[in-house]
Amino acid sequence: MSLESHTRQLAQSLAQASVTPGLLPFLTPDFKPTTQLHVSFNNRLVSLGNLFRASECKTAPSVSFSKEENNPPSSTSYTLLLVDPDAPTPDDPKFAFWRHWVVSGLKADEANGATALTEYLGPGPKDDSRPHRYLFLLFREPEGFALTKEDVGGEEFTARRSFKVAEWVERHGLELVGVNWMLGAGDGWTE
């Protein structure tokens, strides 16, 4: 799929899911990704809001993306965030954003060399909750970017809640370049 076509589909899906600048200021209606973010759990692709059950997401997904169209230097690194704006439930998101995963030092078309600043914790919505939105956000890191786990926050379960994504991104000078997202539901959830 061309990046232009992907951009249109991404904008439509984010609007339908109410992922707006009110939720994340950097996700404006005119946001244009400069790369496509590919995410898959056991070879099943995450595709702009498709549904996954908690048991399908127990281990960290595979993530890849190609070099940006605006052609930054090959030394450019990226940070990936996986966050849940619907914790503990979409009807009462008092713990938004839940920080599921933060990986720094990613490179386009490469799988090695990245550092987990927050270890992966799979989505785990309760069976009686409507599906949650899970956002995979890819950011270009500024030159000289170097963070430690302490710069993100603790690994403990409760330390992951109420992560201020927009403030954190702005403070560290990150630039959004790619987005993908999925819905996640408990294994026992029924429509």
C-alpha positions as CSV (number, residue, x, y, z in Angstrom):
1,M,0.0,0.0,0.0
2,S,1.3,3.5,-0.8
3,L,2.0,5.8,2.0
4,E,-0.6,8.2,0.6
5,S,-3.3,5.5,0.7
6,H,-2.1,4.4,4.2
7,T,-2.3,8.1,5.4
8,R,-6.0,8.3,4.3
9,Q,-6.9,5.0,5.9
10,L,-5.1,5.9,9.1
11,A,-6.9,9.3,9.4
12,Q,-10.3,7.6,8.8
13,S,-9.6,4.9,11.4
14,L,-8.3,7.3,14.0
15,A,-11.3,9.6,13.6
16,Q,-13.7,6.6,13.9
17,A,-11.9,5.5,17.1
18,S,-12.1,9.1,18.5
19,V,-8.3,9.3,18.6
20,T,-8.2,13.1,18.3
21,P,-5.9,16.0,19.2
22,G,-7.9,16.2,22.4
23,L,-6.6,12.8,23.3
24,L,-3.0,13.3,22.0
25,P,-2.1,16.9,20.8
26,F,0.4,15.6,18.3
27,L,-2.1,13.4,16.5
28,T,-3.8,16.2,14.5
29,P,-6.2,15.6,11.6
30,D,-3.4,16.7,9.2
31,F,-0.8,14.4,10.6
32,K,1.0,12.6,7.8
33,P,3.1,9.6,8.6
34,T,6.5,9.5,6.9
35,T,6.7,5.7,7.3
36,Q,4.3,2.8,7.7
37,L,4.6,1.0,11.1
38,H,4.1,-2.7,10.8
39,V,3.2,-4.6,14.0
40,S,2.3,-8.3,14.2
41,F,1.6,-10.8,16.9
42,N,2.5,-14.3,15.8
43,N,2.3,-13.3,12.1
44,R,-1.1,-11.7,12.6
45,L,-0.9,-8.1,11.5
46,V,-2.2,-5.2,13.6
47,S,-4.2,-3.2,11.1
48,L,-5.8,0.1,12.0
49,G,-8.2,-1.1,14.7
50,N,-8.6,-4.8,14.2
51,L,-9.5,-6.8,17.3
52,F,-7.1,-9.0,19.3
53,R,-7.8,-11.0,22.4
54,A,-5.6,-10.7,25.4
55,S,-4.2,-14.3,25.0
56,E,-3.0,-13.3,21.4
57,C,-0.8,-10.5,22.9
58,K,1.0,-12.2,25.7
59,T,4.4,-11.8,24.1
60,A,5.9,-8.7,22.5
61,P,4.9,-8.2,18.9
62,S,7.3,-8.0,15.9
63,V,7.7,-4.4,14.8
64,S,9.2,-3.0,11.6
65,F,9.1,0.1,9.5
66,S,11.0,1.3,6.4
67,K,13.2,4.3,6.0
68,E,11.2,7.5,6.1
69,E,10.3,9.1,2.8
70,N,11.9,12.4,3.8
71,N,15.2,10.5,3.9
72,P,16.8,11.3,7.3
73,P,20.4,10.0,7.8
74,S,20.8,6.2,8.3
75,S,22.0,6.9,11.8
76,T,18.5,8.2,12.8
77,S,17.0,6.2,15.7
78,Y,13.3,5.9,16.8
79,T,11.3,5.3,19.9
80,L,8.2,3.2,20.0
81,L,5.4,3.6,22.6
82,L,2.5,1.2,23.2
83,V,-0.1,2.9,25.3
84,D,-3.7,2.4,26.3
85,P,-6.0,5.5,26.6
86,D,-8.8,3.4,27.9
87,A,-7.5,2.1,31.3
88,P,-9.1,0.6,33.3
89,T,-12.2,0.8,31.0
90,P,-13.2,2.9,28.0
91,D,-16.1,4.2,30.2
92,D,-13.8,5.2,33.1
93,P,-10.3,5.9,31.7
94,K,-9.0,7.3,35.0
95,F,-5.6,5.6,34.5
96,A,-5.0,6.8,30.9
97,F,-2.5,6.4,29.5
98,W,-1.4,3.0,30.5
99,R,2.3,2.5,29.5
100,H,2.6,-1.0,28.1
101,W,5.9,-0.8,26.3
102,V,8.6,1.8,25.4
103,V,11.5,0.8,23.1
104,S,14.3,3.3,22.2
105,G,17.1,3.1,19.6
106,L,15.1,1.4,16.8
107,K,16.4,1.7,13.3
108,A,14.5,1.5,10.0
109,D,14.7,-1.9,8.3
110,E,16.7,-3.3,11.3
111,A,15.7,-5.6,14.2
112,N,18.7,-5.2,16.4
113,G,20.2,-2.6,18.8
114,A,17.0,-1.4,20.5
115,T,16.6,-0.9,24.2
116,A,13.4,-1.6,26.2
117,L,12.9,1.4,28.5
118,T,9.7,-0.2,29.7
119,E,9.5,-4.0,29.3
120,Y,6.5,-5.3,27.4
121,L,3.3,-5.9,29.3
122,G,0.6,-7.4,27.1
123,P,-2.9,-5.9,27.0
124,G,-5.2,-7.3,29.6
125,P,-8.6,-5.7,29.6
126,K,-11.2,-7.4,31.8
127,D,-13.8,-9.6,30.2
128,D,-16.6,-7.2,31.2
129,S,-14.9,-4.2,29.6
130,R,-15.6,-3.0,26.1
131,P,-12.5,-3.3,23.9
132,H,-9.7,-0.9,24.6
133,R,-7.7,1.1,22.0
134,Y,-4.0,0.3,22.0
135,L,-1.8,2.8,20.2
136,F,1.6,2.0,18.7
137,L,3.3,5.4,18.3
138,L,6.7,5.7,16.5
139,F,8.8,8.8,17.0
140,R,12.0,10.0,15.5
141,E,14.5,10.7,18.2
142,P,16.5,13.9,18.3
143,E,20.3,13.8,17.8
144,G,22.0,12.6,21.0
145,F,18.9,11.1,22.4
146,A,19.8,8.9,25.4
147,L,17.3,7.9,28.1
148,T,17.3,5.3,30.8
149,K,14.4,3.3,32.3
150,E,14.2,5.9,35.1
151,D,13.5,8.6,32.5
152,V,10.3,6.8,31.6
153,G,9.0,5.5,34.9
154,G,8.9,2.3,37.0
155,E,8.1,-1.2,35.7
156,E,5.7,-1.9,38.6
157,F,2.1,-2.4,37.6
158,T,0.8,0.7,39.2
159,A,3.8,2.8,38.1
160,R,2.7,2.3,34.5
161,R,-0.7,4.0,34.8
162,S,-1.5,7.7,34.2
163,F,1.6,8.1,31.9
164,K,1.5,11.6,30.5
165,V,2.4,10.7,26.9
166,A,2.1,14.2,25.3
167,E,4.2,15.8,28.0
168,W,6.9,13.1,27.9
169,V,7.1,13.3,24.1
170,E,7.4,17.1,24.1
171,R,10.0,17.1,27.0
172,H,12.3,14.7,25.0
173,G,11.9,16.4,21.6
174,L,10.4,13.3,19.9
175,E,8.7,13.7,16.5
176,L,5.8,11.4,15.5
177,V,6.5,9.6,12.2
178,G,4.2,6.5,12.3
179,V,1.1,5.2,14.0
180,N,-0.8,1.9,14.1
181,W,-3.4,0.7,16.5
182,M,-5.6,-2.2,17.5
183,L,-8.5,-3.0,19.7
184,G,-7.9,-5.4,22.6
185,A,-10.5,-7.4,24.5
186,G,-10.4,-10.0,27.3
187,D,-10.7,-13.6,26.2
188,G,-14.1,-13.9,27.6
189,W,-15.5,-10.6,26.3
190,T,-18.6,-11.0,24.1
191,E,-20.3,-8.3,22.0
